[in-house]
Amino acid sequence: MYQLLIVDDQPDLVTDLATNLPWRSIGIGEVHQAGSGAEALDIMRSTPIDVVISDIRMPGISGLDLIETIRRTWSHVRCILLSGYNDFEYAQRALKSQATDYLLKPVEDEELLTAVGRAIEELESRWREVSSHQSAMASIRENYPILRSHLLLSLLQGEVIARVQLEEKLAMVELPFAYESPYCMMLLRMEDYFYEQNERDASLLEFAVCNMAEEIFAEEHQLWYAKDSFGYHVFLIFQKRAGSQSLRMESIEQRAAHLQHYVKLYLKGTISLVLGGQSTFTEGLSRHYETLLGSFRQRIGVERDFLLTLNEQSQTSEGEAHSLSHLYQPPQMSHLLEAGQWEAAEQKLEQIIEELEGKRGDSYEHILEAYFALVSALSYAIHKNKLWLADCLGVEYNHLMSGPHFHTIAQLKSWVEDAIKSYRGCMEGRVQDSRTGLIQKVQEYAAGRLADASLQTIADHVYLNPSYLSKVYKLETGEGISEYLSRLKMEAAAHLLRSSSQKIYEIAAGVGYQKTSYFIKVFKDRYGMTPQEFRDK
């Protein structure tokens, strides 16, 4: 079913059109309403609209300006204009904006349904063409490098793919690697000179290095490679000769040394390489990757232009420090406490404590990391709700002011549980008016449905007009709903950029931005750099 957006500054007319016409009979599953061009664009950014019906004359953004913006940003959307003025200039601009129809008010119900039906027929025809088998296969071939890279990164991250499925995926992207084939893993780090280049030149140099590697190894080996989320290039090196059960490691080491030499000679930069021993595809692929990655992490900022070969028994050094992943993964503790999601906050704390106990032992540094992050989350939530730490935490506030005098995970857990309990009691005992309750409902809904949350969907959830809801929320929190949603989405996106191998467009879609270019713009406005620059740094 398709989604329709009706835009007019006359709310009675919008409601009448949205509720009194048999939209489902022509394939419309959901009808959205907007009272202005700005509100319409807000809905468009968070909801996959298919057809827009808009009045021409509206204060602020006119209907013509609106559909011109839609045409530039969402080229697949079909637009129908309504006007009370039989004006040739309007019709001319409508034609230039490629409006599907231009109808004069008052429009008959049947005429409007027919116009929307034509728009849907155009959409169906377009998507049939796009999704045809021939187009799909051509698109797959064009994107082989991306698909191959994505598949390799999934395996490196430990994703388990059944043998039959993996063989099908390898065949689809024309990779001739069989199960249990011998391979060698190589990690490549581009250094100093390469990172001094601008984004475009750095990308070209990375492409040149990978091409050099393929050329140097081409005589005896075939490569499968991808760039991971840490900026390293991961290569799997397979023997080209079919049926071979072993690799000539001395040949691989020689070619790796040649690659270093030619990169320095022709590209004027240095690279460091770590080679693993021979392994069997796909046995222990993720573990081997972590081993090689650990060897690089030990040498960050210390050595340059080295070639290191690890044997099968090589492991990362014991005692290597890592960040606590659960502490920073969405949903973040600050957002759970701010929204009063107590059960989810308890589960989050359990995950953090389990990671501390299972991976970090009695590391006091990691206990401190968890303590300061959790105190920050508590402070943020309490102040966001216009309360004082001293009033909410009671005796726990004195412990907070005197600093972390505990030295075990159990002590940390006990203090945090008591502090959250005190804060919860304070919140539940607080006399809240209807507006405060409304804000909590908004935040709970947004936290639970981040990818789909928008001003319109939240307004529908709390049964209020979007414009009125925006004013109330801004008055109570000092922050607009759109800014609040954008902040949550940007923080989730930043975490995924740091910690996952997902593509930019996948992250954009995952946090609710259907248009990648708009996501990049919003991200750059907030962090001062593009998502790719953020990930590279």
N, C-alpha and C positions, 0 to 999 in steps of 0.2 A: 504493500500500500504506500501511496505517495504522501508527502507532507506539504501543506499549503500554508502560506503566510498572508494575512490580510492587513493592510496598513492604511489607516485613515485617522485624521485628527478628530473625527466625530465618533466617540465611543459607542453610541447607540447604533450607528450604522454598521460598525465593525461587528458588534455582538449579533446584530440581526443577520448579517451575511454568514457569520460563522456557525450560528446555531439553527437557522431555519431552512437551509438548503440541503437537499439529499446528497451530500458530498460523497458518501461511501458508494453510491450508485455509479460514480464515474472513477472510482479507484482511489479516492482521498481517504486516508486512514486517520489523519490528525490535522486539525486546523489551529494555527497559532495566530495570536492577535497582537497588534502593535499600534500605539497611538501617535507615533512620530517616526521619522526616518532614522533618527539615532537609535531608538529602541528597536527598530527593525534590524539594523545592522548588528546590534548586540545579540539578538536572537540568531541571526545568520551565522555569527562567529561560533556559536556553540551548538547549533542544531542543523542537521542536514536537510535544508529546505529544498523542495523541488520546483514549486511554482509560487510566484509572488503576485498578488493583486494589490495595486497601490493607487491611491488618489494622487492627482498631479499637484494640486495646490495645497501645500501644508507649510506651517511655519517652520523655520529652520531649514532642514534638508527637504527640498521639494521631491515630488515623486520622480521627476525626470533625473534629478541629481542622484537619487537613490538607485534607480535602475542602471545608470551609467556606472556607479560604483560597483553594483552587483555584477555587471557584465565584465568589468576589469578583474574582479576577484573570484567570482564563482561563474565561470563562463557557461557551465551546463544548466544553470537555473533559467527557467522560462518566466518572463515578466509580462503582466497584463496591466495596462494603465486605464484608470477611470477619470473622466473629466466632466465637469459641468459646463465647460466652455468649448464651443465648436470653433476652435481656433486653429488655423492652418499651421502657425508656427509651432504649436505644441505637437501636432501630428507629425510635422517634419522632424523635430528632435526625437520623437518617439521612434520613428523609422530609423534614424541614424543610430539610436541606442539598441536597435534590433529587438524592440518590444514585440512579443508574439501577437498582441492585439491592442487596439486603442478603442475603448468603448465610451459612449457618452452617457452621463447620468440624466435621468434615472434609468438604470439598466434593468432589463427584464431578467427574471431568474433563469429562464431557459437560455437566454442569450449568454449569460455569464457562465452557466454550466457548459454550454457548447464551447465557449472560448477556452475554458480550463481543460475540457476534454481534448481539444486540438493540441494544447500545450503538452498534455500527457502523451499523446500519440507521437509528437515530435521527440520527446524524451525516450520513449520506448524504441523508436526507430534508431536513434543515435546510439543507445546502449547496446542494442542488438548488433550493430556494426562493430562497436568497440570490443564486445565480448565474443566475437566470432572466433572460431578455432584458429583460423589463419592468423588473425591479429594477435591472438594469445601466444601462439608459437613464435611469431616474429618478435614479440615483446620479450619472451623468455630468452631467446637467443641474444637479443640486444643487451640483456641484463645478466648474461652468464657470469661475468666477473663478480657482480654484486651477490648473486645467488650462491656462487661457489664460496665466496668469503663468508657469507652469513651461515652456511652449513658448517664450515670449518670452525667458526667461532662458537657455534652451538655445541659442537663436540668438545672443544677445549674447555668450555664452561661446565662440562660434566653431564650434558643432556644425554639421556639414554635413548637410543633409537634402535628399534628391532632390526635384525640383520636384513630381512626382506625389504623393509621400508628404506633402510639406508642404501641398499643396492639400487632400489628404484630411484632414489634421489640422486645418487651418483650418476646413474645412466641418464637421467633427465637433463643434467647439466654437462653431460659428456665428459665425465671424469673416469678414466679407465682403471681405477684402483680397486682391487679385489680384497675381500676379507682375508685377514691373516697374511697379507703381503708384508714383507719387511720394509721398514721405513726408518729414516733418521729425522729428528726434529732439529731445526735451527732457528734461533732467535737472533734478530738483527736490530741493533739500536743505532739510529742516525744521530750524529752528535754535533755540538757546538755550531759549526758553520751553517748546517742545514736549518737550525732553529733561529738563526739570525735573519732568515729570509722572510719575506711577506708570505701570506697564506697561499697565494697563487703560485709563487715560485717554489715554495716548499713542496706543494703537491706535485708539481712537475718533476722536481728532483726525486721525490719518492717513487714516482712512476718510472723514472730513468733507472734508479737503483734496482727495482724489481725486474725491469727488462734486461738489465745487465746480468742479473742472477740467472734468469731463464736462458740467456745466451751462453753463459759460461758452463752451466750444468747440462745443456741440451744434448750433448753427445752421448752421455751414458744415463742421464737421469731425467725424471719428469717432476716438476714442482707443483705444489698446491699451497697457496699462501693467502694470508689475510693480515690486516692491521688490527691489533687488539685495542682495548679501551685505555691501555697505558701508553700507547704510542709505539709499541714494539711491533715489528713485522715477524710473523710466525710462518716458517716454511716447513712443510712436510716434503721430504726428499725420497722419492721412490726409484727403484731400479727400472730402467726402460725395458730391459730384456725380459720378456714374459716368462714366468715360471721360475725365475731366479729366487732362491731361498736365502740369499745373504747379500749384504752390501759390501762394497769395497770401501771401507772407512777411510783408508789412506787417500783414495781418490777424492772423496768428499772433502777431506781436510785440505787437500791441495787446491781444489776449486774454490773453497771458501777463502783461502789466502789470496788467490788470484782476484776474487771479487773485491776484497779489501784494497788490493793494490790498484785495480783499475778505477774504483770509485775515487780514490785519492788522486790518481793521475788525471782523470778526465772530468770529474765533478768537483774537484778541489775541496773535498770534505772527508771526514773520517767516519768509519762505522766500526762498531764492536760486534762480535759474533760469539754465541755460545752454541756448541753442538752437543746433542745427546748421543748416547750409544744407539745401536740398532735395536728396534722394537718391532712388535707385530701389530699391524693395523686391525682393530682399533683398541687393542688391549692397553689399559693404563694411560690412554692418551692425555686425559686431564691431569693425572698425577705427574706425568713427564713434563707437561707444560709448566705446572707449578714449580717443579724442581729447577727448570731452566730459568724461570722468572725469578726465583729466589736468588740464584747465582748472580743475576744482573742487579738486583736490589742491593746486594752487598757492595756493589762497586759504583753506585751512583755518586757522582761528585769526586770519585777517587781515581779511577783509571779511565783511560781513553784508548781507542784503537787497539783493543786486545782480541785475541782469538782463543777461546777456551773450549776444551773438549772434556765432557763429563762422562765417566763410566756409569754402568747400570746401577752401581751402589751409591752414587753421589746423591746427597740429600742437602736440602737447605740447612744452614747452620741453626743449631738449637739456640733458643733464647732470642730469636729475631722478633722484633716488635711489630705488631699489627694494630690497626684501629679496630674498635668494636663495631662491627657492621650493623647489628640490630639497634644500636643506639641512634643511628642516623637514617635508617630506612623508614620510608613512609608506611603507615601514618606516624608522624613524629609525636613524641610524648607531649610536647607543648600544645599541639592541636587537640589531642584527646582530652587533656585536662581543661583546656579552654572551653571545649564543647560539653564538658561534664559526662564524657563517655567512660564511666568508672570501670566497668568490666573490661573494656578494651584496654584501658590504662593498666589494669592489673595483669592482663595477659602480656602486654608490652614489657612490663617490669620483669615478669617471669622469664621472657625470652632473653632479656639483657643479663639477668642473673645466671641463667643456664649457660650463656656464652662465656661469661666470666669464669664459672666453675669448670666448664668443659674444656676451654682452650687456653685460659690465661693463668690458671693456677692461683698462686697467691701474689701475683704481680701488683704491687702497691701503686705503680703508675697507672695501671688500667682501672684500679679501684678509684683513684683520683679522677681519671677521665670520666668515668660513669657518674661520680658524685657531682662534679661541676656541671655536667650536661643536664643532669636531673634537677639540680637546684635552679639552673637557668630556666628549665621548662616550667617548674613550679612558680618561679617569680613572674615569668611572662604571663601565665594563665591567671594568677591572682591579680596582678596589676591590670590586665586586660578587662577583668570583671570589676574594676574600680574599687578594689579592696586593698588593705594593707597586710603585708606579711605577718607583722606582729599580731594583728587581730585574728588571722586565720590559723596560724601555726601554733599559737600558745607556747607551751614549754619547749616545743621543737624549735621555736624561733631562737631561743637562747643557745641551743646546740649549734644552730646555723651561724650565729654571730661569733661563736668561739672557734669555729673552724672544724674541719673533719679530724676528730681525735680517734676515730676507729681505724683499724688496720686489717680487718678481715671482710670478706664478702658478706658473711652473715650479719655483721654489724651494719654494713651499708644497707643491706636489704631491710633490716629492722627499722632503721631511721627513716628511709624513704617511705616504707609502708605507713609508719606512724604519721609522717608529714602529710601524705596524701589523705589519710583518714581524717586528720584534723581539718584539712582544706575542704574535704567533702562534707564534713559535719557543718562547717561554716556556711557552705553554699546551700545545703539542704535546709538549714535553719533560718536562712535569710528570707525576709518577706519580699517577694518579688512581684512586681506589678505585671500587667499583661504584656507590656513592651519587652521587659526582660525575658519573659517566657518565650516571646516571639523570636528574639535574637537567638536564644538557645536552640529553638526548632530550626532556624535557618542554618546555624553552624553545624548542628547534628546532621541535617540533610546534606549539606555541602561536603562534610568530612566523609560521609558514607557513600556519596555518589559523585566523586570529584570529576570523573571524565564526562559525565552527562549533565552536571549541575550548570544552570544558567539562571539569569534573572527570571525568565519566564517559567522554567520548571519549578523553581523555588516558590514563586508567587502562586503557582497552581497548587503546590503542596500545602501552603498555609492559607489558601483560599483568600488571597488579597490581590488587589490591583497592583501590577508591577511598579507603577510610578509611585503609589502610596507606600508600598513596601520599601522602595529605595530611600525615600525621605525618612521614614521611621528608623531604618537601620543606620543611616548616616548620622542622624540625630543622637542615637544611643551609643554608637561605637566610635564616631569620628572617622569612620572608614566606609566608603561605598561598597555595596555588594560586589560590583564588578571588580573593584580593587582587591577585595578580600579573596574572591575566587582566583583572580590572576596571581595573587601572592602564593596561595596554596599550590596552584598549578606550576608556577615557576620553581618553587622549592622542590616539588616532586620531580620536575624535569631536570633540575640541577643535580639531584641525587642520582637519577638514572644515567645522566651524562658521565658522572664520576664513576659509577659502579657497574654499569652494564655495557654490553656490546651492541645494543640496539641502534639502528639507524636513526638519524634525526627525524625523518618523517614518521617512523614508528613511535618514537617518544612523543612527538607532537600529537599524533592520533590518540595515544594512550592517556594523555592528560586533557583531551577534549578539544584540540585544535585540528579541524579538518583540513585547513589550508596551511601547509608547511611554511610558506613565505610569510604569512602573518605571524605564525609562532616565532619565527626567527626574529622578526621585527620587535615583537613584544619582549622576547628574551633579551635582545640587545638593549632595549630601552631600560630594562631593569638592572642588568649586570654590566652594561658598558662594553659588551663583546658578543659576538655571535655564538650560538651553541657549539659550533665546531672549534672556535677559538677557546672557549671555556673548557671543552674536553681536552684539547691539545695542551693547555697549560696545566 
